[in-house]
């Protein structure tokens, strides 16, 4: 099609794939932690007192950042 930029389309697809991988890794790690914590703590997570720590100025989970050693000079 006229006006389509193949490079932009490729970058957009890559970012969408990275975002999907980020969410899947998040789910996988939370699954491991959720399964291991009751074993370590000796009681269900629902019975554990939680301390909420406010986190400020952090990246959104939808942000994508490549390690510094990838690309560049």
C-alpha positions as CSV (number, residue, x, y, z in Angstrom):
1,X,0.0,0.0,0.0
2,X,1.1,3.5,-0.7
3,X,2.3,5.4,2.4
4,X,3.0,2.3,4.5
5,X,6.4,2.4,6.1
6,X,7.7,-1.1,6.4
7,X,10.3,-0.1,9.0
8,X,7.7,1.6,11.3
9,X,5.4,-1.4,10.9
10,X,8.3,-3.7,11.9
11,X,9.2,-1.6,14.9
12,X,5.5,-1.4,16.0
13,X,5.2,-5.2,15.7
14,X,8.4,-5.7,17.6
15,X,7.3,-3.4,20.5
16,X,4.0,-5.2,20.6
17,X,5.8,-8.6,20.8
18,X,8.1,-7.2,23.6
19,X,5.1,-6.0,25.6
20,X,3.4,-9.4,25.2
21,X,6.6,-11.2,26.4
22,X,6.9,-8.8,29.3
23,X,3.4,-9.6,30.5
24,X,4.0,-13.4,30.1
25,X,7.2,-13.2,32.1
26,X,5.4,-11.2,34.7
27,X,2.7,-13.9,35.0
28,X,5.3,-16.7,35.0
29,X,7.4,-15.2,37.8
30,X,4.3,-14.3,39.9
31,X,3.1,-17.8,39.5
32,X,6.4,-19.2,40.8
33,X,6.5,-16.7,43.7
34,X,2.8,-17.4,44.5
35,X,3.5,-21.2,44.6
36,X,6.7,-20.9,46.7
37,X,5.8,-18.3,49.3
38,X,3.2,-20.4,51.2
39,X,5.8,-23.2,51.4
40,X,8.5,-20.8,52.8
41,X,6.1,-18.9,55.1
42,X,4.3,-22.0,56.4
43,X,0.9,-20.5,55.8
44,X,-1.3,-19.3,52.9
45,X,-0.6,-15.9,51.5
46,X,-4.0,-14.6,52.6
47,X,-2.9,-15.0,56.2
48,X,0.4,-13.1,55.9
49,X,0.6,-9.5,57.0
50,X,1.6,-7.3,54.0
51,X,3.5,-4.1,54.1
52,X,2.7,-1.8,51.1
53,X,5.6,0.3,50.0
54,X,4.7,3.2,47.7
55,X,7.0,3.3,44.6
56,X,7.4,6.6,42.9
57,X,8.9,7.6,39.6
58,X,9.1,4.1,38.3
59,X,8.6,2.9,34.7
60,X,5.2,1.7,33.6
61,X,5.0,-2.1,33.0
62,X,4.2,-1.3,29.4
63,X,7.5,0.5,28.9
64,X,10.2,-1.4,27.0
65,X,13.9,-0.8,27.7
66,X,16.7,-2.8,26.1
67,X,19.9,-3.4,28.1
68,X,22.6,-0.9,27.5
69,X,24.9,-3.4,25.9
70,X,22.4,-4.0,23.0
71,X,22.9,-1.6,20.2
72,X,24.8,1.6,20.5
73,X,28.5,2.1,19.8
